[in-house]
Amino acid sequence: YATADRDFDYYRPAYRYGFESASRHRGRAWNDVEPDLRAGWDRYEHRGQSTWENVKDAVRDAWHRVTNH
């Protein structure tokens, strides 16, 4: 999902959001919470200029690392 023109700092908010969200929604599956996370991304204060479509895979990656999936 990473692209050559985007470095770690671009994805950092997405990783943080995925980590925080996995902790907050412990025990729930990604597919069950993804619509809520999508809606929440637009309100996430650390998101910068990134869109959900550009970072959702990074959020999912962090989510799966926390949940061991």
Residue, then its C-alpha position, 0 to 999 in steps of 0.5 A: y500500500a505504500t508508495a514511493d512518494r509517501d514516507f513513513d511520516y505520511y502513514r504515521p497517523a494511520y498506524r496510530y489510528g489503527f493501533e488506538s482503534a484496535s485497542r478501543h474495539r478489542g474483540r471485534a473484527w476489522n470488517d465489522v468496524e471498518p465502516d465506523l473507522r472510515a467515518g471516524w478518520d475524517r474527525y481524527e485530529h492527527r490525520g493531516q491531509s490524508t484521505w481514508e482511501n490513501v491510508k486505510d491499508a496502513v490502518r488495517d495493517a496496524w489493526h492486525r498487528v495489535t490483534n495478531h491477525 
